Amino acid sequence: MKPFLFSLTFLLLACGQLRAATETDACLHADGKGWRLDKAKVTDSQRPRVLLIGDSILNGFGKQVVAALSGKAYVDSWVNPYHQSEHLNKLLAEVLANGPYDVVHFNMGLHGWPEGRIKPGTFDPLTRAYVEVLKTTLPRAKLIWASSTPVTARDKPGELEPDINPVIIEHNRMAAKVMAEMNVPVNDFYGLLVNKRELARGDRFHWTAPAYKILADQATRSIVQALATEKRTGFTDLSDGNRFAGWTHGGNWVIEDGAFYRKEKGGSLTYTNATVPDDFELRFEWKVSKGCNSGVYYRPGQVEYQVLDNANSPYGENARQAAASIFFCMAPKKDATRTFGEWNTGRVICKGTVIEHWLNGERVISFDYTDPKWAEYVKLLGIRGGDLTGRGGKLWLQDHGQDVWFRKLRWREIPTTEMLAPDPTFKPMPVTGAALEKEQARVRGMLESAKKKAAPTIRRE
């Protein structure tokens, strides 16, 4: 069955309004459905995700790649008329927020040939900045760059266009140099078609179906290879979905349809085979019953990824206690939960002093806990008894009194060479009104309790 796609004309957020992408040169038309972002409907969080980026040439071969990867990967396609620029790099970051993606196959080139579009001396740094956006936003993604295709003479497809094609050759050369230095593999689309110019359509830029099949086959092969590499360097499963091997509990958890199910009161479920790595990525899926409150604890003490039915639990009124929050510390930037009874996907990424929480494919928390602007949030967690600097604890799933399910838990240790930078635009949801008053009262109670415990005991003879 073909994967379901829904299309969005590519949108730029500007003053709260949405603007469609445009190309002023009529020769460089979209050659298809227009400039847009096609997003696959994701129903299986275990299936890899691929992003195709390109111009009107992508309109020619993209559908074939989607079809070839059907059942193997979800494929999003961003067809756009942009060239190297700071503007493009900002838009790229917006598009990548639809991820995370396991592979990105990208090209930008044909729309940069008109004189003046790319200022002298800026091609190299802008191209490097583009790749940096990809690597910073998707540190684990496999990247593949495709060179721009040849430009043939109008109505003479057997001949190369004498003025434009040399610019394409030079831009391909400069971009290939950047890719080599930044360790990005290359699909040489130019080389694939330059000696098959009889397959050109005759309008200078576009090609016939046989040519697009050549490009699609090459793109598909490289993506499949990249996904295979991803599997080899993947995660360690923490459960096989059939047994509690490596886990301990009080007899109140059972396995139901491959998931850990907290069926009755009796305590939490703890992974005992290993402690949580200092730098790690944890992925899992969770489902709650109506009004449920639970959590995934991944640092010693009170440090948890909150699991909650936001809509029906009283905890949901406080964003710092909502699903995907660091409970009693950091609120997510938005509520991305699904209704109770439906599966959600979760991710925790910790590298050094940076922590990220993800919910249903969206990065909802990303911050460096040593940054002074987050000091009050970290202090709040400390009052509860949590310490973000703690290391070497066990991973455990909370029993808080309601039915909850977890499945597909796996983790990986993040190597020292892999960088993780906090999102500079991250802004947690605010806590206000009655929810804030209740939180403050709870803090006062905690401080008073701690004060009493710290007071010396007077012995009476």
C-alpha positions in Angstrom: 0.0 0.0 0.0 1.3 3.4 -0.9 2.2 5.6 2.2 -0.3 8.3 2.8 1.0 11.8 2.2 -0.4 15.2 3.0 0.9 18.3 1.3 1.8 21.7 2.7 2.7 24.5 0.5 6.1 25.4 2.1 5.4 28.1 4.6 7.5 30.8 6.1 6.5 32.2 9.4 6.5 35.9 9.2 4.7 38.3 11.6 2.3 35.5 12.4 1.3 35.1 8.7 2.1 32.3 6.3 3.7 32.9 2.9 4.1 30.4 0.1 7.5 30.0 -1.5 8.0 31.7 -4.9 10.4 31.7 -7.8 10.6 34.9 -9.9 12.3 33.3 -12.9 9.6 31.6 -15.0 12.2 29.2 -16.5 12.8 27.7 -13.1 9.2 26.6 -12.5 8.3 23.8 -10.1 7.4 21.4 -13.0 4.8 19.6 -11.0 2.6 20.1 -7.9 4.5 23.2 -6.9 6.8 24.2 -4.1 5.7 22.3 -1.0 6.6 20.1 1.9 5.0 16.6 1.5 4.9 14.8 4.9 4.3 11.1 5.3 1.8 10.0 7.9 3.8 8.2 10.6 2.0 5.3 12.2 5.0 3.2 13.3 7.6 4.9 15.3 10.1 2.1 14.7 10.2 2.7 11.0 13.0 5.0 9.8 12.3 8.5 8.5 13.9 10.0 5.4 13.8 13.6 4.2 14.3 14.5 0.5 15.3 18.1 -0.3 15.5 19.5 -3.8 14.2 21.7 -6.5 11.9 20.9 -9.4 14.1 17.9 -10.3 12.9 16.3 -7.1 9.4 16.6 -8.4 10.6 14.3 -11.2 12.1 11.5 -9.2 10.8 11.9 -5.7 7.6 9.8 -6.1 9.7 6.8 -7.3 11.9 7.0 -4.2 8.8 7.1 -2.0 7.4 4.1 -3.7 10.6 2.2 -3.6 10.9 2.8 0.2 7.3 2.0 1.0 7.1 -0.2 4.0 10.8 0.4 4.8 10.9 4.1 5.6 8.6 7.1 5.8 9.7 9.7 3.3 9.0 13.5 3.5 9.8 15.7 0.5 10.7 19.4 0.6 10.5 20.8 -3.0 11.7 24.4 -2.9 13.1 27.1 -5.2 15.9 28.3 -2.8 19.6 28.7 -3.3 22.4 29.2 -0.8 21.5 32.0 1.6 21.1 32.8 5.3 17.4 32.8 4.5 17.5 29.2 3.3 19.4 28.1 6.3 16.7 29.5 8.6 14.0 27.8 6.6 15.9 24.5 6.7 15.9 24.6 10.5 12.1 25.0 10.4 11.7 22.1 8.1 13.9 19.8 10.1 11.7 20.4 13.2 9.3 18.0 11.5 11.8 15.2 12.1 13.7 13.5 13.6 15.0 12.0 10.3 17.4 9.1 10.0 18.6 10.0 6.5 18.5 13.4 4.6 19.1 13.4 0.9 19.5 17.0 -0.2 20.4 19.3 -3.2 20.4 23.0 -3.7 21.9 24.4 -6.9 19.8 25.1 -10.0 18.2 28.2 -8.6 21.5 29.8 -7.7 22.9 30.3 -11.3 21.5 33.8 -12.1 24.1 36.4 -11.4 23.7 38.2 -8.2 21.7 35.6 -6.3 24.7 34.3 -4.5 27.1 37.1 -3.6 30.8 36.6 -4.5 32.7 34.8 -1.7 29.6 33.5 0.1 28.9 30.2 -1.7 31.4 28.2 0.4 30.5 29.6 3.9 26.7 29.5 3.2 27.0 25.9 2.0 29.0 25.0 5.1 26.4 26.7 7.3 23.6 24.7 5.6 25.4 21.4 6.4 26.0 22.6 9.9 22.3 23.2 10.4 21.7 19.6 9.3 24.4 18.2 11.5 23.5 20.2 14.6 19.7 19.6 14.3 20.0 15.9 13.4 23.3 14.8 14.9 22.7 11.1 14.2 21.2 11.4 10.7 23.0 10.1 7.6 23.5 12.9 5.1 23.7 12.5 1.3 24.3 15.4 -1.1 23.2 15.3 -4.7 24.9 17.4 -7.3 22.8 19.5 -9.7 21.8 18.0 -13.0 23.2 19.4 -16.4 21.5 22.2 -18.2 20.9 21.6 -21.8 20.3 23.9 -24.7 16.7 24.9 -25.4 15.1 22.6 -28.0 18.5 21.0 -28.4 18.7 18.4 -25.6 21.8 16.8 -27.0 23.8 20.0 -26.4 24.8 21.6 -23.1 23.6 25.2 -22.5 26.7 27.4 -23.1 26.1 30.1 -20.5 24.3 28.4 -17.6 25.8 24.9 -17.5 29.4 26.2 -16.7 27.9 27.9 -13.6 26.3 24.6 -12.6 29.6 22.8 -13.0 31.4 25.4 -10.9 28.8 25.3 -8.2 28.9 21.5 -8.1 32.7 21.6 -7.8 32.6 24.1 -4.9 29.8 22.2 -3.1 31.5 18.8 -3.6 34.7 20.3 -1.9 32.6 21.3 1.1 31.0 17.9 1.3 34.3 16.1 1.1 35.7 18.3 4.0 32.5 17.7 6.0 32.4 14.0 5.4 29.1 14.0 3.5 28.7 11.3 0.8 27.8 12.5 -2.7 25.3 11.3 -5.3 26.7 12.6 -8.6 23.5 13.4 -10.4 25.3 15.6 -12.9 27.6 12.7 -13.9 24.7 10.3 -14.2 23.0 12.4 -16.9 25.7 14.4 -18.6 26.2 11.6 -21.2 22.5 10.9 -21.5 21.5 14.3 -22.7 19.1 12.7 -25.2 16.9 12.1 -22.2 16.5 15.8 -21.6 13.1 17.4 -22.2 14.4 20.3 -24.2 13.3 23.2 -21.8 17.0 23.4 -20.5 16.4 22.3 -17.0 14.0 19.3 -16.9 14.2 15.7 -17.9 12.1 12.8 -19.2 10.8 9.8 -17.2 13.8 7.5 -18.1 16.2 10.1 -16.7 14.2 10.6 -13.5 14.2 6.8 -13.0 18.0 6.8 -13.2 18.1 9.5 -10.4 15.5 7.7 -8.4 17.3 4.4 -8.5 20.6 6.0 -7.4 18.9 8.0 -4.6 17.1 4.9 -3.4 20.3 2.7 -3.3 22.2 5.3 -1.3 19.4 5.8 1.2 18.9 2.0 1.7 22.7 1.7 2.3 22.6 4.6 4.8 19.7 3.0 6.6 21.6 -0.3 6.8 24.5 1.5 8.3 22.2 3.2 10.8 21.0 -0.3 11.9 24.5 -1.5 12.5 25.2 1.4 14.8 21.8 1.4 16.4 20.4 0.9 19.9 20.5 -1.9 22.5 17.0 -3.3 23.1 16.1 -3.3 26.8 13.2 -5.8 26.3 12.3 -8.4 23.8 8.6 -7.9 24.5 8.2 -11.4 25.8 10.1 -11.6 29.2 11.2 -9.5 32.1 14.8 -10.5 31.5 17.0 -7.8 33.1 14.1 -6.2 35.0 12.8 -6.5 38.5 9.4 -5.7 40.0 7.0 -6.7 42.8 4.8 -8.9 40.7 2.4 -6.2 39.7 3.7 -5.8 36.1 2.8 -8.1 33.3 3.6 -8.3 29.6 0.6 -7.6 27.3 1.0 -7.5 23.6 4.7 -7.0 23.8 4.4 -4.1 26.3 5.2 -3.8 30.0 1.8 -3.2 31.7 1.5 -2.0 35.3 -1.7 -4.0 36.1 -2.0 -3.5 39.9 -0.4 -1.7 42.8 3.0 -3.1 43.9 5.9 -0.8 42.9 8.0 0.3 40.0 9.7 -1.7 37.3 13.5 -1.4 37.4 16.1 -2.3 34.8 19.0 -4.0 36.6 21.3 -5.3 33.9 23.2 -2.0 33.7 23.2 1.6 35.0 22.2 4.4 32.7 25.2 5.6 30.7 26.4 9.1 31.5 25.8 10.3 27.9 22.9 8.4 26.3 19.8 8.4 24.2 16.7 6.5 25.4 13.8 5.8 23.1 10.5 4.2 24.2 6.7 4.2 23.7 4.1 4.8 26.4 0.4 4.7 26.8 -1.7 5.8 29.8 -5.1 5.0 31.2 -7.5 7.9 31.9 -6.1 10.3 34.5 -2.9 8.3 34.7 0.3 9.7 36.2 3.6 7.8 35.8 7.2 8.5 34.7 10.5 7.3 33.4 13.4 7.9 35.9 16.8 8.1 34.3 19.1 9.9 36.8 19.6 9.1 40.5 16.9 10.6 42.7 13.9 12.6 41.4 14.8 13.1 37.7 12.1 11.8 35.4 10.5 12.1 32.1 6.9 12.7 33.1 4.2 10.3 31.7 0.7 11.7 32.1 -2.8 12.0 30.8 -2.6 15.8 30.6 -6.3 16.2 29.9 -7.7 14.2 32.8 -5.0 14.3 35.5 -5.0 17.1 38.1 -1.2 17.3 37.5 -1.9 18.4 33.9 -2.8 21.9 35.1 0.9 22.6 35.8 3.1 22.6 32.7 6.1 21.6 34.9 4.2 18.4 35.7 2.8 17.7 32.2 3.8 14.9 29.9 7.4 15.0 28.7 8.3 17.6 31.4 11.3 17.1 33.7 8.8 16.8 36.6 8.9 19.7 39.0 11.7 21.4 36.9 11.3 22.1 33.2 8.0 22.3 31.3 7.9 21.3 27.6 7.4 24.0 25.0 4.0 22.6 24.0 1.5 19.8 24.7 2.2 17.2 22.0 0.4 14.3 23.7 -2.2 12.0 22.2 -5.4 11.1 24.0 -5.3 8.4 26.8 -5.4 4.9 25.4 -3.2 5.8 22.4 0.5 5.2 22.1 3.0 8.1 22.4 6.7 8.0 21.5 9.3 9.4 23.9 13.0 10.2 23.8 15.5 11.3 26.3 18.9 12.6 25.1 21.6 13.6 27.6 25.1 14.7 26.6 27.2 16.5 29.1 25.1 19.2 30.6 22.5 19.3 27.8 19.2 17.5 28.2 16.5 17.0 25.6 13.0 15.4 25.9 11.1 14.5 22.8 7.4 13.6 22.5 5.7 12.2 19.4 8.6 13.3 17.1 8.8 16.8 18.5 11.7 18.1 20.6 9.8 19.7 23.4 12.7 20.3 25.9 16.3 21.3 25.0 18.5 23.2 27.4 21.9 23.3 29.2 21.3 23.0 32.9 24.4 25.0 33.7 23.1 28.0 31.8 22.3 30.7 34.4 19.0 31.5 32.8 17.7 28.1 33.9 19.1 28.4 37.5 15.7 28.8 39.1 14.3 25.8 37.3 17.2 23.6 38.5 16.9 25.0 42.0 13.2 24.0 42.0 14.1 20.4 41.1 16.7 20.4 43.9 14.0 21.3 46.5 12.2 18.2 45.4 15.3 16.1 45.7 16.4 15.9 42.1 20.0 16.5 40.9 20.6 16.8 37.2 24.4 16.3 37.8 23.8 12.8 39.2 25.1 9.9 37.2 25.1 6.1 37.4 21.5 5.5 38.4 19.1 2.8 37.4 16.4 3.2 34.8 13.0 2.6 36.3 9.3 2.9 35.3 7.0 4.4 37.9 4.0 2.8 39.5 1.9 5.8 40.7 -1.3 4.0 41.2 -2.8 3.9 37.7 -2.6 1.6 34.7 0.3 2.4 32.3 2.1 0.7 29.5 5.6 0.9 28.1 7.2 -0.8 25.1 10.1 -0.8 22.7 12.6 0.6 25.2 16.1 0.9 23.9 19.1 3.0 24.5 22.5 3.8 23.1 25.6 5.4 24.6 26.5 8.7 22.8 30.1 8.7 21.8 32.4 11.6 22.8 32.7 12.7 19.2 29.0 13.3 18.8 28.0 16.8 19.8 24.6 18.0 21.2 23.8 21.7 21.4 20.8 23.1 23.2 18.0 24.8 21.1 18.6 28.5 21.6 14.9 29.2 20.8 13.6 26.8 23.5 10.9 28.4 25.7 9.0 26.3 28.2 5.3 26.7 28.7 4.6 29.0 31.6 3.0 28.1 34.9 0.5 30.7 36.1 -2.5 31.3 38.2 -3.8 28.6 40.6 -1.3 26.1 39.3 1.6 28.4 40.3 0.0 29.0 43.7 -0.3 25.3 44.4 3.3 24.7 43.3 4.5 27.5 45.6 2.6 26.1 48.5 4.1 22.7 47.8 7.6 24.2 47.7 7.0 25.9 51.1 5.9 22.6 52.5 9.0 20.8 51.2 11.3 23.5 52.6 9.6 23.3 56.0 9.8 19.6 56.0 13.5 19.7 55.1 14.1 22.3 57.9 12.5 20.1 60.5 14.6 17.1 59.4 17.8 19.2 59.6 17.0 20.6 63.1 19.0 18.9 65.9 17.1 16.6 68.2 17.0 17.6 71.9 17.3 14.7 74.3 15.3 14.9 77.4 16.7 13.0 80.4 
